[in-house]
Amino acid sequence: MKRDWINLGLAAFVVLFFVFMLAPILIVVLVSFTSAGYVSFPIPGWSLKWFAHIFEYQPFIDALIVSIEIAIGATVLSCLIGVPAAIFLARSRSAWASGIMTFLLSPLSMPMIVIGFASLFFLSWLGVGISFAALLITHTVVCLPYIVRTVAGVYAGLPRSYEEAAAILGANPLLTFWHVTLPLIRPGIMAGSLFSFLTSFDNLPISYFFGSASTNTLPVVMLSYMENQFDPTIAALSTLQLALAVVALLIVDRVYGIDKMTVAG
């Protein structure tokens, strides 16, 4: 009897926890479809006019283009840097390999606002200043750990026999990587790229430091809009961002499977 009460209490706690986590998200999604001109819940009626308003407000469109360009650029650069680094460090027996891996993953444990503040001063000292290039460099820094971690996790679990067999059959290191290693670590690359893109696309603390007329990202413009307006347009934008994340996850799951992404993480 006592065990039944413990199990019941644990189940109730889990349910309450998920309700606590998901309720704000569900409320935002519902508010985005309101017919009222202000944020209220429950909503008085249903309408899609706030989604239409997103495309009527030009700063949103300009910022969306910048966010997509930065997210894609940071993800590509993270792959170009992170994949070779992960492959080299995952099986390295050198004493300093662990230290380098920790350094590459360190942005995950640092507050974003600290990274943004420090990057602003450092890049300004280098002469890059507030620019698209500076924003791309800083986003790459915070996206890189996701590529390194997922690819290293997949590659470390692969048997060496696959690459050894390719070498025995006469394949050079480049052919071995292209035809053997790359297909095997592709789920890790895709998982890391997904996390990298979403991290960059939704980033506010770092983007805020490098905001200008030509480098404002969507989260920065959304914050600025909220300071002057209190209509449900931001809720509609948040719903679209949530939908983007869900669709991206479903596509990766369809192609590679959630189980492989979980192993990669």
C-alpha positions as CSV (number, residue, x, y, z in Angstrom):
1,M,0.0,0.0,0.0
2,K,2.8,2.4,0.9
3,R,4.5,1.7,-2.4
4,D,1.3,2.4,-4.3
5,W,1.0,5.8,-2.7
6,I,4.7,6.5,-3.5
7,N,4.1,5.6,-7.2
8,L,0.9,7.7,-7.3
9,G,2.7,10.7,-5.8
10,L,5.6,10.3,-8.2
11,A,3.2,10.1,-11.2
12,A,1.3,13.2,-10.0
13,F,4.6,15.1,-9.6
14,V,5.6,14.2,-13.2
15,V,2.3,15.3,-14.5
16,L,2.4,18.6,-12.7
17,F,6.0,19.1,-13.8
18,F,5.0,18.7,-17.5
19,V,1.9,20.9,-17.1
20,F,4.1,23.6,-15.5
21,M,6.6,23.4,-18.4
22,L,4.1,23.1,-21.2
23,A,1.3,25.4,-20.1
24,P,3.1,28.7,-20.9
25,I,3.9,27.4,-24.4
26,L,0.4,26.3,-25.0
27,I,-1.0,29.7,-23.8
28,V,1.4,31.6,-26.2
29,V,0.2,29.4,-29.1
30,L,-3.4,30.0,-28.2
31,V,-2.9,33.8,-27.8
32,S,-1.3,34.0,-31.3
33,F,-4.7,33.0,-32.7
34,T,-6.7,35.6,-30.8
35,S,-9.0,38.1,-32.5
36,A,-8.4,40.7,-29.8
37,G,-5.9,43.6,-30.3
38,Y,-4.2,42.8,-27.0
39,V,-2.8,39.9,-25.1
40,S,-5.4,38.2,-23.0
41,F,-6.4,34.7,-21.9
42,P,-8.8,33.1,-22.5
43,I,-9.1,34.5,-26.0
44,P,-12.4,36.1,-27.0
45,G,-12.2,34.7,-30.6
46,W,-10.1,33.2,-33.3
47,S,-8.2,35.0,-36.0
48,L,-5.1,34.7,-38.2
49,K,-4.5,38.4,-38.5
50,W,-1.5,38.5,-36.3
51,F,0.3,36.0,-38.5
52,A,-0.5,38.3,-41.5
53,H,0.8,41.2,-39.5
54,I,4.2,39.5,-39.3
55,F,4.7,39.8,-43.0
56,E,3.3,43.3,-43.1
57,Y,6.0,44.6,-40.7
58,Q,9.2,45.0,-42.7
59,P,11.7,44.9,-39.8
60,F,10.5,41.4,-39.0
61,I,11.2,40.3,-42.6
62,D,14.6,41.9,-42.7
63,A,15.6,40.5,-39.3
64,L,14.3,37.0,-40.3
65,I,16.6,37.1,-43.4
66,V,19.6,38.1,-41.2
67,S,18.8,35.3,-38.6
68,I,18.5,32.7,-41.3
69,E,21.8,33.8,-42.9
70,I,23.6,33.8,-39.6
71,A,22.2,30.5,-38.5
72,I,23.1,28.7,-41.7
73,G,26.5,30.4,-41.8
74,A,27.3,29.5,-38.2
75,T,26.1,25.9,-38.7
76,V,28.3,25.4,-41.8
77,L,31.4,26.9,-40.1
78,S,30.8,24.8,-37.0
79,C,30.7,21.7,-39.2
80,L,33.8,22.6,-41.0
81,I,35.7,23.2,-37.8
82,G,33.9,20.8,-35.4
83,V,33.8,17.6,-37.5
84,P,37.5,17.3,-38.0
85,A,38.2,18.3,-34.4
86,A,35.7,15.8,-33.1
87,I,37.1,13.0,-35.2
88,F,40.7,13.7,-34.1
89,L,39.9,14.2,-30.4
90,A,37.3,11.4,-30.0
91,R,40.0,8.6,-30.2
92,S,43.1,10.6,-29.3
93,R,45.1,9.2,-26.5
94,S,47.1,12.4,-26.0
95,A,47.1,13.9,-22.5
96,W,46.0,17.3,-23.9
97,A,43.1,16.0,-26.0
98,S,40.8,16.0,-23.1
99,G,41.8,19.6,-22.3
100,I,41.1,20.7,-25.9
101,M,37.7,18.9,-25.9
102,T,36.8,20.7,-22.7
103,F,37.8,24.0,-24.2
104,L,35.7,23.5,-27.3
105,L,32.7,22.6,-25.2
106,S,33.2,25.4,-22.7
107,P,30.7,27.8,-24.3
108,L,28.0,25.4,-23.1
109,S,28.8,26.2,-19.5
110,M,29.3,29.9,-19.9
111,P,26.4,32.5,-19.7
112,M,25.6,33.8,-23.2
113,I,25.6,37.4,-22.0
114,V,29.3,37.0,-20.8
115,I,30.3,35.5,-24.2
116,G,28.5,38.3,-26.0
117,F,30.1,41.1,-23.9
118,A,33.6,39.6,-24.1
119,S,33.3,39.0,-27.9
120,L,32.2,42.6,-28.4
121,F,35.3,44.0,-26.8
122,F,37.7,41.4,-28.4
123,L,36.3,41.7,-31.9
124,S,36.3,45.5,-31.6
125,W,39.9,45.4,-30.6
126,L,40.6,43.3,-33.7
127,G,38.9,45.9,-35.8
128,V,35.9,43.8,-36.7
129,G,33.5,45.7,-34.6
130,I,29.7,45.6,-34.9
131,S,29.2,43.8,-38.2
132,F,27.7,40.8,-39.9
133,A,31.1,39.1,-39.7
134,A,31.4,39.7,-36.0
135,L,27.9,38.3,-35.4
136,L,28.7,35.3,-37.5
137,I,32.0,34.6,-35.6
138,T,30.3,34.8,-32.2
139,H,27.4,32.6,-33.2
140,T,29.9,30.1,-34.5
141,V,31.6,30.0,-31.1
142,V,28.4,29.1,-29.3
143,C,27.2,26.6,-32.0
144,L,30.5,24.7,-32.3
145,P,30.1,22.7,-29.1
146,Y,26.9,21.0,-30.4
147,I,28.7,19.7,-33.5
148,V,31.8,18.6,-31.5
149,R,29.7,16.8,-28.9
150,T,27.4,14.9,-31.1
151,V,30.0,13.9,-33.7
152,A,32.5,12.9,-31.1
153,G,29.8,10.8,-29.3
154,V,29.0,8.9,-32.5
155,Y,32.5,8.5,-33.7
156,A,33.8,7.3,-30.4
157,G,31.3,4.5,-30.4
158,L,32.1,3.2,-33.9
159,P,34.3,0.1,-34.2
160,R,37.8,0.8,-35.7
161,S,37.4,-2.3,-37.8
162,Y,35.4,-0.4,-40.5
163,E,38.1,2.0,-41.2
164,E,40.8,-0.7,-40.9
165,A,39.0,-2.8,-43.4
166,A,38.8,0.1,-45.9
167,A,42.6,0.7,-45.4
168,I,43.4,-3.0,-46.0
169,L,41.4,-2.9,-49.2
170,G,43.5,-0.1,-50.5
171,A,41.5,3.1,-49.6
172,N,43.6,6.1,-48.7
173,P,42.6,8.2,-45.7
174,L,40.5,10.6,-47.8
175,L,38.5,7.9,-49.5
176,T,38.1,6.1,-46.1
177,F,36.6,9.2,-44.6
178,W,34.3,10.0,-47.5
179,H,33.0,6.5,-48.1
180,V,33.1,4.9,-44.6
181,T,33.5,7.4,-41.8
182,L,31.3,10.2,-43.1
183,P,28.2,8.0,-43.7
184,L,28.6,6.5,-40.2
185,I,28.8,9.9,-38.4
186,R,26.2,11.6,-40.5
187,P,23.4,11.2,-37.9
188,G,25.7,13.0,-35.4
189,I,26.4,15.8,-37.9
190,M,22.7,16.2,-38.6
191,A,21.7,16.2,-34.9
192,G,24.5,18.7,-34.1
193,S,23.5,20.9,-37.1
194,L,19.9,21.0,-36.0
195,F,20.8,22.0,-32.5
196,S,23.4,24.5,-33.9
197,F,20.9,26.1,-36.3
198,L,18.1,26.5,-33.6
199,T,20.6,27.8,-31.0
200,S,21.8,30.5,-33.4
201,F,18.3,31.3,-34.8
202,D,16.8,31.8,-31.3
203,N,19.8,33.5,-29.7
204,L,19.2,36.9,-28.1
205,P,21.9,37.6,-25.5
206,I,24.8,37.5,-28.0
207,S,22.9,39.0,-30.9
208,Y,21.9,42.0,-28.8
209,F,25.5,43.2,-28.4
210,F,26.0,43.2,-32.2
211,G,22.7,44.7,-33.2
212,S,22.7,47.5,-35.8
213,A,20.5,48.6,-38.7
214,S,21.9,45.8,-40.9
215,T,22.7,43.1,-38.3
216,N,19.6,42.9,-36.1
217,T,18.4,39.4,-35.8
218,L,14.8,38.3,-35.3
219,P,15.0,37.9,-31.5
220,V,16.5,41.4,-31.1
221,V,13.7,43.0,-33.2
222,M,11.1,41.0,-31.3
223,L,12.4,42.4,-28.0
224,S,12.4,45.9,-29.4
225,Y,8.9,45.5,-30.6
226,M,7.7,44.3,-27.2
227,E,9.1,47.4,-25.6
228,N,6.7,49.6,-27.7
229,Q,3.8,47.3,-28.5
230,F,1.8,44.8,-26.6
231,D,-0.2,43.0,-29.3
232,P,-0.2,39.3,-30.0
233,T,2.2,39.6,-33.0
234,I,5.1,38.4,-30.8
235,A,3.0,35.4,-29.8
236,A,2.4,34.6,-33.5
237,L,6.1,34.8,-34.2
238,S,6.9,32.6,-31.3
239,T,4.4,30.0,-32.6
240,L,6.1,30.1,-36.0
241,Q,9.5,29.6,-34.3
242,L,8.1,26.7,-32.3
243,A,6.7,25.2,-35.5
244,L,10.0,25.5,-37.2
245,A,11.8,23.6,-34.4
246,V,9.2,20.9,-34.4
247,V,9.3,20.5,-38.2
248,A,13.1,20.3,-38.2
249,L,13.0,17.7,-35.5
250,L,10.4,15.6,-37.4
251,I,12.5,15.8,-40.6
252,V,15.6,14.6,-38.9
253,D,13.6,11.9,-37.2
254,R,12.2,10.8,-40.5
255,V,15.6,10.6,-42.1
256,Y,17.8,9.3,-39.3
257,G,15.6,8.4,-36.4
258,I,15.4,9.9,-32.9
259,D,17.2,6.9,-31.4
260,K,20.4,7.6,-33.4
261,M,20.2,11.3,-32.4
262,T,19.9,10.2,-28.8
263,V,22.9,7.9,-29.1
264,A,24.8,10.8,-30.7
265,G,24.0,13.1,-27.7
